[in-house]
Amino acid sequence: EFYNGFDQEFADAMGELCKLGDYILPNTTEACYILHKPWKETFTKEEMIEMAKELSAFTNRYVILKGYENDNHEMGMIIFDKEDESIEIVYNDKVDYVSHGTGDVFASSFVGSTMLGKSSSAAAKIAGEFTKKAIEKTVGDETHTYGVKFEQAIPELYDLLKTF
């Protein structure tokens, strides 16, 4: 089901917009809508890799496809390099918490990391860890009703940037 207020026409326009960037960072829902594929709760690693390749073929961009969960309950990002067609999977520990804004936190920290010269895999690892830390700062705070407390995790982002 589309996000409230969105439809296939919007998804198609977003797919066209993705052709203008260097990287695209969709989750599985967004990827399925761009590719006109049916969404399901879980995808195999092979399905995720194929979807990343299809997204890159459609947009001619590097793809960071979010949402792969392995058997160890880690969240993985499929990184497809359009230049050499290599695949890498970067994992972060999963936090069982759903919130608006995590994609924005991920994208912002990914872009900032690449602008500092980090590779796409290092930037994805940094962005995934920072997003996880922002979620962890939010879990349990019943007074916080929207988004994640990314501001409280910024000092940890600084440490992540020095580590990777």
C-alpha positions as CSV (number, residue, x, y, z in Angstrom):
1,E,0.0,0.0,0.0
2,F,1.3,3.4,-0.9
3,Y,2.1,6.0,1.7
4,N,-0.9,8.2,2.5
5,G,-1.3,10.7,-0.3
6,F,0.9,8.9,-2.9
7,D,0.0,6.8,-5.9
8,Q,1.7,5.0,-8.8
9,E,2.0,8.2,-10.8
10,F,4.0,9.8,-8.0
11,A,6.2,6.7,-7.7
12,D,6.8,6.8,-11.5
13,A,7.8,10.5,-11.2
14,M,10.2,9.6,-8.3
15,G,11.7,6.9,-10.4
16,E,12.5,9.5,-13.1
17,L,13.9,11.9,-10.5
18,C,16.2,9.1,-9.3
19,K,17.9,9.2,-12.7
20,L,19.3,12.6,-11.8
21,G,21.3,11.7,-8.6
22,D,24.4,9.8,-8.0
23,Y,22.9,7.3,-5.6
24,I,19.5,6.1,-4.9
25,L,18.6,4.8,-1.4
26,P,15.2,3.2,-1.5
27,N,13.7,0.8,1.0
28,T,11.9,-2.3,-0.4
29,T,8.5,-0.6,-0.5
30,E,9.9,2.3,-2.6
31,A,11.9,0.0,-4.8
32,C,8.8,-2.1,-5.6
33,Y,6.8,0.9,-6.5
34,I,9.5,2.3,-8.8
35,L,9.9,-1.1,-10.5
36,H,6.1,-1.9,-10.6
37,K,6.7,-5.1,-8.5
38,P,4.5,-6.5,-5.9
39,W,5.6,-5.8,-2.3
40,K,5.9,-8.5,0.3
41,E,6.9,-8.7,3.9
42,T,10.3,-10.3,3.3
43,F,12.7,-10.7,0.4
44,T,15.5,-13.2,0.0
45,K,19.0,-12.0,-0.5
46,E,18.8,-13.1,-4.2
47,E,15.6,-11.1,-4.7
48,M,17.1,-8.0,-3.1
49,I,20.2,-8.3,-5.2
50,E,18.1,-8.6,-8.4
51,M,16.0,-5.7,-7.4
52,A,19.2,-3.5,-6.8
53,K,20.4,-4.5,-10.3
54,E,17.1,-3.6,-11.8
55,L,17.0,-0.3,-10.1
56,S,20.5,0.5,-11.3
57,A,19.6,-0.6,-14.9
58,F,16.6,1.7,-14.8
59,T,18.3,4.7,-13.2
60,N,21.9,4.2,-14.2
61,R,22.8,5.0,-10.6
62,Y,24.5,3.4,-7.6
63,V,22.0,1.7,-5.5
64,I,21.8,1.3,-1.7
65,L,18.7,-0.9,-1.2
66,K,17.6,-1.0,2.4
67,G,15.6,-3.6,4.2
68,Y,17.3,-7.0,3.9
69,E,17.1,-9.0,7.1
70,N,19.4,-12.0,7.4
71,D,18.9,-15.1,9.6
72,N,20.8,-13.4,12.5
73,H,18.1,-10.6,12.5
74,E,20.6,-8.0,11.3
75,M,19.4,-5.4,8.9
76,G,21.3,-5.4,5.6
77,M,21.8,-2.9,2.8
78,I,22.5,-4.2,-0.7
79,I,25.1,-1.9,-2.3
80,F,25.3,-2.2,-6.0
81,D,28.2,-0.5,-7.8
82,K,27.1,0.4,-11.3
83,E,30.7,0.8,-12.5
84,D,31.9,-2.8,-11.9
85,E,28.5,-4.3,-11.1
86,S,29.8,-5.5,-7.7
87,I,27.5,-6.3,-4.8
88,E,28.3,-5.8,-1.2
89,I,26.0,-6.2,1.8
90,V,26.5,-4.1,4.9
91,Y,24.8,-5.1,8.1
92,N,23.7,-3.3,11.3
93,D,22.0,-4.8,14.3
94,K,18.2,-4.6,14.1
95,V,16.2,-2.6,16.6
96,D,12.5,-3.6,16.7
97,Y,11.0,-0.2,16.4
98,V,9.2,1.5,13.5
99,S,9.2,5.3,13.1
100,H,8.8,8.0,10.5
101,G,11.9,9.8,9.5
102,T,14.5,7.0,9.7
103,G,15.0,7.1,5.9
104,D,15.7,10.8,6.1
105,V,18.2,10.3,8.9
106,F,19.8,7.5,6.9
107,A,20.0,9.5,3.7
108,S,21.3,12.6,5.4
109,S,24.1,10.8,7.1
110,F,24.9,8.8,4.0
111,V,25.2,11.9,1.9
112,G,27.3,13.7,4.5
113,S,29.6,10.7,4.8
114,T,30.2,10.5,1.0
115,M,30.8,14.2,0.9
116,L,33.6,13.6,3.4
117,G,35.1,11.1,1.0
118,K,33.8,7.8,2.5
119,S,33.1,4.9,0.1
120,S,29.5,3.9,-0.5
121,S,29.9,0.9,1.7
122,A,31.5,2.9,4.6
123,A,28.9,5.6,4.2
124,A,26.1,3.0,4.3
125,K,27.6,1.4,7.4
126,I,27.9,4.8,9.1
127,A,24.3,5.8,8.1
128,G,22.9,2.5,9.3
129,E,24.7,2.7,12.6
130,F,23.7,6.4,13.1
131,T,20.1,5.6,12.3
132,K,20.2,2.6,14.7
133,K,21.6,4.8,17.4
134,A,18.9,7.5,16.8
135,I,16.3,4.8,17.1
136,E,17.8,3.5,20.4
137,K,17.7,7.1,21.8
138,T,14.0,7.1,21.0
139,V,12.8,3.6,22.2
140,G,11.0,3.8,25.5
141,D,10.3,7.5,25.5
142,E,6.5,7.5,25.4
143,T,6.4,11.3,25.3
144,H,8.2,11.3,21.9
145,T,5.5,10.7,19.3
146,Y,7.0,11.4,15.9
147,G,10.4,10.7,14.3
148,V,13.6,9.6,16.0
149,K,15.8,11.5,18.3
150,F,18.7,11.8,15.9
151,E,20.0,15.0,17.5
152,Q,20.9,13.1,20.6
153,A,23.0,10.7,18.5
154,I,25.0,13.3,16.7
155,P,28.1,12.9,19.0
156,E,28.1,9.2,18.1
157,L,27.9,10.1,14.4
158,Y,31.1,12.1,14.8
159,D,32.7,9.0,16.4
160,L,31.4,6.8,13.5
161,L,32.9,9.2,11.0
162,K,36.3,8.8,12.6
163,T,36.0,5.0,12.8
164,F,35.0,4.1,9.3
